[in-house]
Amino acid sequence: MTNRISPTLVRRETDRSVCCAECGHELAQAGSSSHWKDLAVLKSEPVAELPGWSASVHPDLVLRQFVCNGCGQLLDSEIALSEDPFLYDVVDG
């Protein structure tokens, strides 16, 4: 049995691990020091190179896409400066 924690992630009740909602691939174990984003596939692109963005966008701004290692499902995305740490969501419960 699983509990949905986002549109793309579930938490298994048996071991409290975070898994892909699409394929069930385990992304991070409960109690682990690693966040699921640290273990997912990361695709990062400069925002200035994306279609539709102005040339005045800061050159260090990147679009980060976190993808399931098992099925390739897009799990989350964020826009941040390239040197910034990942934006970690906190799930309580």
Secondary structure, DSSP 8 states (H G I E B T S, - for coil): -EEESSSSEEEETTT--EEETTT--EEE-TT-SS-HHHHSEEEEEEGGGSTT--TTS-TTEEEEEEE-TTT--EEEEEEEETTS---------
